[in-house]
Amino acid sequence: MTAIQETPLKTIDGKPTTLGDYAGEVLLVVNVASKCGLTPQYEGLETLFKTYREQGFSVLGFPANDFGAQEPGTEEEIATFCSTTYDVDFPMFSKLVVTGPDKHPLYAQLIAEAPDTQGDTATMREKFKGYGMTPNDAPELLWNFEKFLIARDGTVAGRFAPATTPADLALTAAIEAELAK
């Protein structure tokens, strides 16, 4: 198993786990938030999960409050929001930190393996600057809903910008390519 697969995690209901529980599957790891302009991506993420899960694919949601305090709720509030608002059925995990010195080891490993992001980050960076915000420098995560594609062997196969929607052809093609291996 890879270090990514061995990293201790907790499910949204507090049970200990690792990504090793998903060994042999293709995974899409996403830092999510309930009060973000990108939150409607939950719907597309659920569609991806339903479309590909029978082929050995899972979306894994990791709530994070790192960007604009857009995930302030408790695990219970987050789980309720996801199930009642977007009918989320894919696995959700406990809230963690994805940037800065307190970054969870999972995200430190993901970023180290995939420092480059596919998709448009320049437009979002310019918007942030226009709002007087200072976006994180690469390779740090730019915002909520950044996506890491994990291959069946537990290695990072791709990293996609927050604005890359779940229906984006580059993302779905990458998922399908990994599932075909």
Protein Blocks (a to p, Z undefined) as FASTA:
>chain_A
ZZklmpccddfkopacdfklmgoiacddddddfkbfklmmmmmmmmmmmmmmmnopacdd
dddfkggplalbcfklmmmmmmmmnopabdcdddddfedjklcfklmmmmmmmmbcgdjf
klmmmmmmmnopacdddfbdfbghiacdddfkopafbdcdfklcfklmklmmmmmmmmmZ
Z
